[in-house]
């Protein structure tokens, strides 16, 4: 090898061989990609689930990212992070994955007068309004932080940024990057698998079925089959996979009427057979509408008759209200007169905002979840049942017991922080395990014989592990309604829309994550477990060491070059001194 290198370097046209070698290396680098992931959390390594999904592709996937144009720094970084991730996917299966960046304002090919923006709006994408400074002046512009994934004759949208702010914070950017693999893996999994889990929405006990459920319908429309379940009309709820009417998950959202023992028995046996339950309950009658024409109202027990059943399963929804200094805003009359009141946005402690603790797959990497007149939860000893708190209050919260007086006058003065001295009050729990029936040892022999004769024998305890999610707030998964704009996206506050306090909370993400965990989609769940550590600079050290690092990065390289040149000249002088 040394002789060969020596011959090449000694040849007359050695530089031509060198150029040929460099050209060959560069060409190989364009077709062969490789990288070594040295990050602690394996940030640039695809999970096994994602690699398996890419391996299942038998036709090319086209990914269109709508982040092309002049944007603020946060959205430019989001575009760069998306391109880096898509290149990572392409390196894994380059022949089956194609991607491009498109401006939403570009015209659709072959369709005059139609833009990509029209397609995105039809698909349900939400725009973020920006004010971008361009050379011709200030122009109003909308950005769609989404990607469209097309496979065969199907397509779906991928949400790249779940927030609604014009400026993306470092924490939000970190969350978006951490969730990117999950979002694309979820889209690919949905396109590859035609079967959809069936979700039953309970009604008949006063559950809302009006425009407030639009957010639920919209969230489930892509990956789930949603149907109404009236407990009064069902002898039993099918769970067997061979039954075409099988229900994978039952959801009870803000029931207002008492459950009968027959209703509870059907839910109990559905759970014993392996079904999954989700309860979003308001245990107190406390509504914002009650304060529209009066300054105060009393919250009192709704008496849903579910206490003993949930108690048996290991949780209790308390008849109280959680107040939190970390809360959403409401407009309050602070001056003026009755004809022309002066309104100001103030924090409303009955609208708590729950931060993600990241202690479970369901609540990992999601933003704030908004609640309204929320009840706290307690856990009860239940053999073999694992309990995980999914949502908790901040470190500045309190509880008021019934009968609870809710008054608008509370916001006339700044809340006394000393009273908000509780931390981490749980308001949503996940229960997992083999549950025992509420009706065990409670049915007569005649009742047992009747059930057995009907083909649905009584099951005293679950034969397999199943799951329940209980939240002490029915409004958690209900959307607001605007007379002008119609149903608002899930997680938006009607009272703050259009104001500086407008924000899209993560209620939709929490709801969908909960469902995905209950239906046990391991491919999607695995990709949510990735953590991306946010490593921010220490601002104090930056100030103290600013001059030092400026010298190291700017002046020192120049000094080294000058020093090397000086040594080189000295060597030449010595060599040719004679």
C-alpha positions in Angstrom: 0.0 0.0 0.0 2.8 2.4 0.9 4.6 1.6 -2.5 1.3 2.2 -4.3 0.7 5.6 -2.6 4.4 6.5 -3.3 4.0 5.7 -7.0 0.8 7.8 -7.2 2.4 10.7 -5.4 5.5 10.5 -7.5 3.6 10.3 -10.8 3.6 13.3 -13.1 -0.2 13.7 -13.0 -0.6 12.8 -9.3 -3.1 15.6 -8.8 -5.4 14.0 -11.4 -5.5 10.7 -9.4 -6.2 12.7 -6.2 -9.2 14.5 -7.9 -10.5 11.2 -9.2 -10.3 9.7 -5.7 -12.1 12.6 -4.1 -14.8 12.5 -6.8 -15.4 8.8 -6.2 -15.6 9.3 -2.4 -18.2 12.1 -2.8 -20.3 10.1 -5.3 -20.4 7.1 -2.9 -21.4 9.5 -0.1 -24.4 10.6 -2.1 -25.8 7.1 -2.4 -24.6 5.5 0.9 -25.6 7.2 4.1 -24.5 6.4 7.6 -24.3 8.0 10.9 -23.4 7.2 14.5 -25.9 8.4 17.1 -23.8 9.6 20.1 -26.7 11.2 21.9 -27.6 9.8 25.3 -31.3 9.4 24.5 -30.6 8.0 21.0 -32.3 11.1 19.4 -31.3 10.1 15.9 -32.1 6.4 16.1 -35.4 5.1 14.8 -37.3 2.8 17.2 -37.8 -0.9 16.3 -41.6 -0.2 15.7 -40.9 2.5 13.1 -38.3 0.3 11.3 -40.9 -2.5 11.1 -43.5 -0.1 9.7 -41.1 1.1 7.0 -40.3 -2.6 6.1 -44.0 -3.3 5.5 -44.3 -0.7 2.7 -44.9 -2.3 -0.7 -45.5 0.9 -2.5 -43.9 4.4 -2.2 -45.1 6.8 0.4 -45.3 10.5 -0.5 -44.9 13.0 2.3 -45.7 16.7 1.6 -44.6 19.1 4.3 -46.2 22.5 4.2 -43.5 24.5 5.8 -41.9 26.2 2.8 -41.7 30.0 2.9 -40.5 32.9 5.1 -41.4 32.2 8.7 -40.2 33.2 12.2 -37.2 31.4 13.6 -39.3 28.8 15.5 -41.1 27.6 12.4 -37.8 27.6 10.4 -36.3 25.3 13.0 -39.4 23.1 12.9 -39.0 22.8 9.2 -35.3 21.9 9.5 -36.0 19.3 12.3 -38.8 17.8 10.1 -36.4 17.5 7.1 -33.7 15.9 9.3 -36.2 13.3 10.5 -37.6 12.5 7.0 -34.0 12.1 5.8 -33.6 9.6 8.6 -36.7 7.7 7.3 -35.4 7.9 3.8 -32.0 6.5 4.8 -33.9 3.4 6.1 -36.0 2.8 3.0 -35.1 5.3 0.4 -36.9 3.6 -2.5 -40.2 3.6 -0.7 -40.2 7.1 0.8 -40.4 10.4 -1.0 -40.8 13.8 0.5 -41.0 17.5 -0.5 -41.7 20.9 1.0 -44.6 22.9 -0.4 -45.9 26.3 0.3 -49.6 26.2 1.2 -50.3 29.2 -1.0 -49.0 27.4 -4.2 -51.5 26.3 -6.8 -52.5 22.7 -7.0 -51.0 21.1 -10.1 -53.6 20.9 -12.9 -56.3 22.7 -10.9 -56.6 26.4 -11.8 -57.6 28.7 -8.9 -57.1 26.1 -6.2 -54.3 26.1 -3.7 -52.8 23.5 -1.4 -54.4 25.6 1.4 -57.9 24.7 0.2 -57.0 21.0 0.4 -55.5 21.5 3.9 -58.7 23.2 5.2 -60.8 20.5 3.7 -58.7 17.9 5.6 -59.3 19.8 8.8 -55.9 21.4 9.3 -55.7 24.4 11.6 -53.8 27.5 10.5 -51.7 29.8 12.7 -51.9 33.4 11.6 -48.5 35.2 11.3 -47.5 38.7 10.5 -44.3 38.3 8.4 -42.1 41.3 7.5 -41.4 41.1 3.8 -39.5 43.5 1.5 -42.8 44.9 0.0 -44.1 45.6 3.5 -46.1 43.7 6.1 -48.2 40.8 4.9 -50.7 38.7 6.7 -49.8 35.1 6.3 -51.0 31.7 7.6 -48.7 28.8 8.4 -49.8 25.2 8.5 -47.4 23.1 10.6 -48.6 19.8 9.1 -47.5 17.1 6.7 -49.7 15.1 4.4 -48.8 11.4 4.1 -50.1 9.5 1.0 -50.0 5.8 0.6 -51.8 4.0 -2.2 -55.3 5.5 -2.4 -55.3 6.8 1.2 -53.9 9.9 2.9 -53.8 11.4 6.3 -52.4 14.6 8.0 -49.6 14.6 10.5 -49.6 17.5 13.1 -46.0 18.7 13.6 -46.8 21.3 16.2 -49.7 21.0 18.6 -49.5 24.5 20.0 -51.3 27.6 18.7 -48.7 30.3 19.4 -47.0 32.4 16.7 -43.7 32.1 18.6 -42.5 28.5 19.4 -40.7 28.3 22.7 -37.7 26.1 23.2 -39.8 23.7 25.4 -42.5 23.5 22.7 -39.9 22.9 20.1 -38.3 20.1 22.1 -41.7 18.5 22.6 -42.4 18.7 18.8 -39.1 17.1 18.0 -39.7 14.3 20.6 -43.2 13.6 19.2 -42.2 13.7 15.5 -41.4 10.0 15.2 -44.7 9.1 17.1 -46.7 11.3 14.8 -45.3 9.8 11.6 -45.4 6.2 12.9 -49.0 6.7 13.9 -49.9 8.0 10.4 -48.1 5.1 8.7 -49.7 2.5 11.0 -53.1 3.9 10.2 -52.5 3.8 6.5 -51.1 0.3 6.6 -53.9 -1.2 8.8 -57.5 -0.9 7.4 -59.2 -2.2 10.6 -60.3 0.5 13.1 -61.1 0.0 16.8 -64.7 0.6 17.6 -65.5 3.2 20.3 -68.9 3.3 21.9 -70.2 6.7 23.2 -72.7 6.1 26.0 -75.9 8.1 26.0 -79.2 7.7 27.8 -78.0 9.0 31.1 -77.9 12.7 30.1 -74.6 12.6 28.2 -74.4 15.4 25.6 -74.9 14.6 21.9 -75.0 18.2 20.6 -72.3 20.4 19.0 -70.1 20.1 22.1 -69.2 16.5 21.0 -67.8 17.7 17.7 -64.2 17.6 19.1 -64.7 14.0 20.0 -66.1 13.1 16.6 -63.3 15.0 14.8 -60.6 13.4 16.9 -61.8 9.9 16.3 -62.9 10.2 12.7 -59.6 9.1 11.2 -58.5 6.1 13.3 -61.6 4.9 15.0 -65.2 3.9 14.3 -67.5 5.9 16.7 -71.0 4.7 17.5 -73.7 5.6 20.0 -74.5 3.0 22.7 -77.8 3.2 24.6 -77.4 1.0 27.7 -81.2 0.8 28.0 -81.5 -1.0 24.7 -78.6 -3.5 25.1 -78.9 -6.8 26.9 -75.2 -7.0 27.0 -72.3 -5.1 25.3 -70.4 -7.3 22.9 -66.7 -7.8 23.5 -65.9 -11.0 21.6 -63.6 -10.3 18.6 -65.7 -12.7 16.5 -68.8 -10.5 17.1 -69.2 -7.9 14.3 -70.7 -5.4 16.8 -67.7 -5.7 19.2 -67.0 -2.5 21.2 -63.3 -2.0 22.1 -63.8 1.0 24.4 -66.9 2.5 26.1 -66.8 6.3 26.9 -69.1 8.0 29.4 -68.8 11.8 29.1 -70.5 14.2 31.6 -73.6 12.1 32.4 -76.3 14.1 34.2 -78.8 11.4 35.1 -78.4 8.7 37.7 -77.2 5.3 36.6 -79.6 2.4 37.4 -78.4 -0.9 38.8 -79.1 -2.5 35.5 -76.9 0.1 33.7 -74.1 -0.5 36.2 -74.4 -4.3 35.8 -74.0 -4.1 32.0 -70.9 -1.9 32.4 -69.5 -4.2 35.1 -69.9 -7.4 33.0 -68.5 -5.6 29.9 -65.4 -4.8 32.0 -65.2 -8.4 33.3 -65.2 -9.7 29.8 -62.1 -7.6 28.9 -63.7 -4.4 27.7 -62.2 -1.0 28.5 -63.9 2.0 30.1 -63.4 5.7 30.1 -65.3 8.0 32.5 -65.2 11.8 32.3 -67.5 12.7 35.2 -68.8 15.9 36.8 -69.7 14.7 40.3 -71.0 18.2 41.1 -73.5 20.4 39.3 -71.4 23.4 38.6 -71.7 25.2 35.3 -70.3 28.5 34.0 -73.8 29.3 32.5 -75.1 29.5 36.0 -73.0 32.7 36.5 -74.2 34.4 33.4 -77.1 36.3 35.1 -76.0 36.1 38.7 -72.8 36.7 40.6 -72.7 33.4 42.5 -74.0 29.8 42.5 -73.8 26.8 44.7 -72.2 23.5 43.4 -73.9 20.4 44.8 -73.8 16.6 44.4 -75.1 15.3 41.1 -75.6 11.8 42.6 -74.8 9.7 39.6 -74.9 6.4 41.7 -71.4 5.4 40.4 -69.5 5.8 43.7 -69.8 2.2 44.9 -68.9 0.8 41.5 -65.8 2.9 41.0 -64.9 2.3 44.7 -64.9 -1.4 44.0 -62.5 -0.9 41.0 -60.1 1.2 43.1 -60.9 4.9 42.7 -63.3 7.5 44.1 -64.5 10.8 42.5 -64.9 13.3 45.3 -67.7 15.8 45.7 -65.4 18.8 45.8 -63.8 21.3 43.5 -60.1 21.9 42.7 -58.9 25.5 42.5 -55.5 26.3 41.1 -53.4 29.5 40.7 -52.2 27.9 37.4 -55.4 28.5 35.5 -57.1 29.8 32.3 -58.5 33.3 31.8 -62.1 34.6 31.8 -63.5 38.1 31.0 -64.8 39.9 34.2 -66.6 43.2 34.5 -64.2 45.4 36.5 -65.7 48.8 35.8 -68.0 51.0 33.8 -71.8 50.8 34.3 -74.6 48.3 33.7 -75.1 49.6 30.1 -71.4 49.8 29.2 -69.4 47.5 31.5 -65.6 47.5 31.2 -64.2 43.9 30.9 -60.8 42.6 31.7 -59.3 39.2 31.4 -58.5 37.7 34.8 -57.4 34.2 35.9 -60.3 32.0 36.9 -59.1 29.5 39.5 -62.0 27.1 38.7 -60.4 26.6 35.3 -57.2 24.8 36.3 -54.5 23.9 33.8 -52.7 20.6 34.4 -49.1 20.1 33.4 -47.9 16.8 32.1 -45.8 14.9 34.7 -44.5 12.6 31.9 -44.9 9.6 34.2 -46.7 7.5 31.7 -47.0 7.0 27.9 -50.4 8.7 27.9 -49.2 12.1 29.4 -45.6 12.1 28.0 -44.7 15.1 25.8 -48.1 16.8 25.9 -48.8 20.4 26.8 -51.2 21.9 29.3 -54.6 20.2 29.7 -57.5 22.5 30.5 -60.2 21.6 33.1 -63.4 23.3 34.3 -64.9 22.9 37.7 -62.9 19.7 38.3 -63.4 17.1 41.1 -60.4 15.5 42.8 -59.8 11.8 42.9 -58.7 9.3 45.6 -57.6 5.8 45.2 -58.9 2.8 47.2 -57.2 -0.4 48.0 -58.1 -3.0 45.3 -56.1 -6.2 45.1 -54.0 -6.6 42.0 -55.0 -3.2 40.5 -52.2 -0.8 39.4 -53.1 2.9 39.7 -51.3 5.7 37.8 -52.1 9.4 38.2 -52.4 11.0 34.8 -53.3 14.5 35.6 -52.5 16.5 38.7 -52.8 20.1 39.9 -49.8 22.4 40.2 -48.0 23.1 43.5 -50.3 26.1 44.2 -53.8 24.6 44.5 -56.5 23.9 47.0 -59.8 22.0 47.4 -63.2 23.3 48.4 -65.8 20.9 49.7 -69.5 20.8 49.1 -71.7 22.7 49.3 -69.3 24.9 47.4 -70.1 28.5 46.8 -68.7 29.8 43.5 -68.7 33.6 43.2 -67.5 36.0 40.5 -66.6 38.4 43.4 -63.7 36.1 44.2 -61.7 37.7 41.4 -62.1 41.3 42.6 -59.1 40.8 44.8 -55.9 38.9 44.1 -56.2 35.3 45.4 -54.5 34.7 48.8 -51.6 32.5 47.8 -51.2 31.1 51.3 -54.5 29.3 50.9 -53.3 27.5 47.7 -50.9 25.3 49.6 -51.7 21.9 48.2 -49.6 20.2 45.5 -50.3 17.5 42.9 -54.0 16.9 43.6 -54.9 14.0 41.3 -57.9 14.5 38.9 -57.4 11.6 36.4 -56.3 8.0 37.0 -55.5 5.0 35.0 -56.5 1.7 36.6 -55.0 -1.6 35.2 -55.4 -5.2 36.3 -57.9 -8.0 36.8 -60.9 -6.3 38.3 -63.4 -8.0 40.6 -67.2 -7.5 39.9 -69.2 -5.2 42.0 -72.0 -7.8 42.0 -69.9 -10.7 43.2 -71.8 -12.6 45.9 -74.7 -10.3 45.5 -76.9 -12.1 42.9 -79.4 -14.8 43.8 -79.3 -18.3 42.4 -82.3 -17.5 40.3 -80.6 -14.5 38.8 -77.5 -16.5 38.0 -79.5 -19.2 36.4 -81.4 -16.7 34.2 -78.1 -15.2 33.0 -76.7 -18.6 32.2 -79.8 -19.6 30.3 -79.6 -16.4 28.2 -76.1 -17.3 27.0 -74.4 -14.6 29.0 -73.4 -16.2 32.3 -72.3 -14.0 35.2 -68.5 -13.4 35.4 -67.4 -12.7 39.1 -63.9 -11.6 38.2 -62.0 -10.6 35.0 -60.1 -13.5 33.5 -57.7 -11.1 31.8 -56.2 -7.7 32.5 -58.1 -4.7 31.3 -58.0 -0.9 31.9 -60.2 2.0 33.1 -59.5 5.7 32.9 -61.4 8.0 35.3 -61.3 11.8 35.2 -63.1 14.2 37.5 -64.1 16.5 34.7 -66.7 16.0 32.0 -65.7 19.1 30.1 -62.2 17.8 29.6 -63.2 16.2 26.3 -66.1 18.6 25.3 -65.5 21.6 22.9 -66.9 25.1 23.1 -69.3 26.4 20.6 -69.1 29.9 18.9 -72.3 31.4 17.4 -70.1 32.9 14.6 -67.5 30.1 14.0 -69.5 27.1 15.1 -67.8 24.3 17.1 -64.3 25.2 18.3 -61.4 22.8 18.3 -61.1 20.6 21.4 -59.0 22.5 24.0 -59.9 26.0 23.1 -61.6 28.5 25.4 -64.6 30.3 23.8 -64.1 33.3 26.1 -60.4 33.9 25.0 -60.8 33.3 21.3 -59.4 36.3 19.4 -57.7 37.8 22.5 -54.1 37.8 23.5 -54.9 34.9 25.8 -56.1 32.5 23.1 -54.4 29.2 23.3 -55.0 25.7 22.1 -54.6 23.3 25.0 -53.7 19.6 24.8 -57.1 18.1 25.7 -57.3 16.4 22.3 -53.8 14.9 22.6 -54.6 13.6 26.1 -57.9 12.1 24.9 -56.3 10.4 21.9 -53.3 9.2 23.9 -55.6 7.6 26.4 -57.6 5.8 23.7 -54.5 4.5 22.0 -53.3 3.1 25.2 -56.6 1.4 26.0 -56.9 -0.3 22.6 -53.3 -1.5 23.0 -51.7 -0.4 19.7 -48.1 -1.3 20.6 -46.6 0.1 17.4 -47.8 3.6 18.2 -47.2 3.4 21.9 -43.6 2.4 21.6 -42.7 5.5 19.6 -44.2 7.7 22.3 -41.6 6.5 24.8 -38.7 8.4 23.2 -37.4 11.3 25.3 -35.5 14.3 23.9 -33.6 16.1 26.5 -33.7 19.9 26.3 -30.2 21.1 27.0 -30.4 24.9 27.5 -27.4 27.1 28.1 -26.9 28.5 31.6 -27.6 32.2 31.1 -25.5 33.1 34.1 -22.4 31.3 32.8 -23.0 32.8 29.4 -22.7 36.3 30.8 -19.7 35.4 32.9 -17.8 33.5 30.2 -18.9 35.5 27.1 -15.5 37.2 26.5 -13.6 33.9 27.0 -15.5 32.0 24.5 -15.5 34.8 22.0 -11.7 34.8 22.2 -11.6 31.0 21.8 -13.9 30.9 18.8 -12.7 34.1 16.9 -9.3 35.3 18.0 -7.6 32.0 18.9 -7.9 30.4 15.4 -6.4 33.5 13.8 -3.5 33.5 16.2 -2.9 29.8 15.5 -2.8 30.4 11.8 -0.3 33.3 12.2 1.8 31.3 14.6 1.9 28.4 12.1 2.9 30.8 9.3 5.7 32.3 11.5 7.1 28.8 12.2 6.9 27.9 8.5 8.9 31.0 7.6 11.5 30.2 10.3 11.9 26.7 8.9 12.4 28.0 5.4 15.0 30.5 6.6 17.0 27.8 8.3 16.8 25.4 5.4 17.9 27.9 2.8 20.3 30.0 5.0 23.3 28.5 3.3 
